[in-house]
């Protein structure tokens, strides 16, 4: 790397925090490691890291609350760390604005792969984004602008408006919307969305997709993205 990627890592377990920090630094990341949510928030504001790794259960300010505070101020990518794959904390973290999560105990190589996958898609968030090529969506396109009812998507300027008002999307939400808009009316499975939007070359938890779709619906309209039971989702043309 010409320039080190700066990771904020918030974890209260001393052994996990120190071991993970060393592992990430060996892979070329610069790491700021904090033991609690309040110090993590201070470090975030002072250092403005490229990505944040937040354990759900940290003292002072829990990881979900910290994620909300970060999301209020920034679209920086956030990965939650949870001790249980079936925990409600996973969903709460995603609803708070996290982009992905990793279950503890985790393999260091898996964590690095997830971090790099998130950074890749954030790095492309200002480009054409979705692999389907939203700007080629046929008659809906007008100089790179797509129209779906009162929803307007500028695929070149990476801006979205609803009824003329700007809609603030995170890079993950933008990529998800671009994926839908590249094939309006076409059902996209959760697995396909995991592959295209989250860059998962392996099986992933489809709750990540479901929560992000729900978050996207609250911003672009609940009826704009339709659930096709047993198959996936589609954008209404």
N, C-alpha and C positions, 0 to 999 in steps of 0.2 A: 504494500500500500504506500502511495506517495504521501498520504496524510492519514494518520491514525483515526479510526472511528472511535468516538468517545461514548462509552457505555456507563450509564448510571445504574448501579446494582444495589437494591435495598433488600436486606436479608438480616434477620436478627440472630440466626444461628451462627456462632463464630466460626465453627469448622466449615460449614457449607459456604459461608461468605468468603473466607480466606482461600479455600480450595478452588472455588469457582473463579474468583478474581485471578488467581495464578494461572488457571487454565485458559481464561480469556486473554490474558496478557501474553501467554505463550503463542496464541493464535494471532497476535498482532493488534489487539484492541487496547485502547487506553481505558482504564476502569477507575471510576470513583465508587467506592463501596461504603454504604452507610447502614447502621444497625437498626434504624427506626424510621418511621414515616416523616416525622417532623424534620429531622436532619436531612432526610432524602429530599424533601421539598425545598429546603434551603439550598442544597447542593444543585438541584435542578435549576433554580432561579439564578444561582451564581455562575454555573458552568454551561448551561444550555447544551446538554449532551445530544448526541445523534439518535440515541435510543435509550429507553428505560426498561429495566427488568425489575419487576416489583413482586415480592412475595406477598401473598394475600394476608397472612397472619403476622404482622409486625406491630410492635407496641407504639403508643403515642398517637399515631395516625395510621389506621390500617391501610393495606395496599389498595383496596377498592376506593376508599376515600381519597387516597393520594392520587390514584388514577384520575378521579373526577377533577381534582384540583389542577393537575397537569393539563387535562383536556380543556379546562376552562381558559387556559393560557396559551396552549400550543397544540399543533397537530403532530408533534414528534411521535414516532411509533412507540407503542407500549406493549410489552409482553408480560403477562401475569404468570406467576409461579404458584402452583397449588399442590398441596400434599395429597389431594384426593381427586381422581378423575371424575367422580360422580358428584362432587360437591356443588352445592348451590352457589358457592363462592365463585366458581368458574363462570357461570352465567352472569352473576352480579358484576364480575370484573369486565366481561365483554359489554354488558349494558352500560357500564360506566365509561366506556370508550376505548378499552383495550383492543388491540388488533389481533392478538393471538394469545395462546397460553401454552405452558409446558407443565407437565405433571412431575412432581417430585416423588421419589428420587429420579433424577434425570441423568442421562449419559452426556458427558461433556460435548461429544461430537454432534449429538442431536441438538443440543442447545445452540451450538455454533451454527449448525445448518439452518435452524429456525431464524436466528438473528440475521444471517445473510440473506435468507429468503425474504424476510420483511424489508430489509434495506434495499434489496433489488427492486421490489415492487414500488417502494417509496421513491427510489431513484428514477423510476420510469413514470411516476405519477404526473409529471408535467409534459410527458410525451403522448403518443397515441394511445398508450395504456393497454387496453384490452386486446387480447390476441386476435379477436374477431375483426378488429378494424372498424371502429364505430363510424369513422368518417366515410365509409363506403356503404352506409346503410340505405342507399338508393334514393328514392324520391323525397325521403324525409330530410335529406341533407340540403343545406343552403349556405354555401360558403363555409362549410365546417360546422354549421349550426343545425341541430336536430330538433324537431318539434313533435311533441306527443301531448296533445291537448294543451293545457296551460303550462306544460313543462318544456323548457328550452335548454338544450345542452350544447354548449360551445366546445366542440372537441379539440379545437386548436388553442383557445384561450383558457381551457380547463375551468370554465365557469358554468354554473347552473342557475337558472332563474325559474321561479314558479309564479305565475300570474304577474310577471314583471319584476318580482322581488328577488334579490339574490339569495341563494341557498348555500349555507356553509357546510361543506362535506369534508371529511377526513380523506387523505389519499386512498385508504382502503375502500371507503364508501364510493369515491369517485371511480375507482377501477371496477368496482362491482356494477355501478350504473352504466359505465361504458360497455361492460360485457353484455348487459341486458340490451342496451341500445344498439349494439352491433347486429342483433338478430331479433328485432321486435316481433312478438307473436310466437317465437320459438321457445319451447320448454327447455330449460337448462337444468340438468340434474345437480344435486348438491355436490356429488363427486366431481363433476365437470367444473363447477365453480371453484371448488377447493384447488383443483389443478391449475386453472387459468388465473384466478385472482390471488390465491394464497401461495401459488408456486409449489404445491405439494406434489412431489413425485411419488408419494407413498400415501397410504390411507390416513385420513385425518378425522377428527371429530366434527360431524356435520352441525353440531350446535354452534360452531363458529359462524357458519353460513346463516343459520336461522336467525341468530341474534343480530347479525349485521343487516340482513334483509329487513328485519323489523325496525331497526334504527333508520335504515334508508327510507322505509315507508313513512315514518313520522315526518320526514323532511320533504319528500316529493309527492306525498299523497298515499293514503292507505290503500286506495283502489288501483293505483297505477301499476303495482307489481302483484300479479295474481299467483296464488298457490294452486298448483295442479297436484292434487293428493296422490301420493305414491310415486310421483315422477320428479317434481322440482318446482321451479318458478319460471314465470315469463313476464315480460314487459308488455302491457297492453299498447298496441299501436294506435 
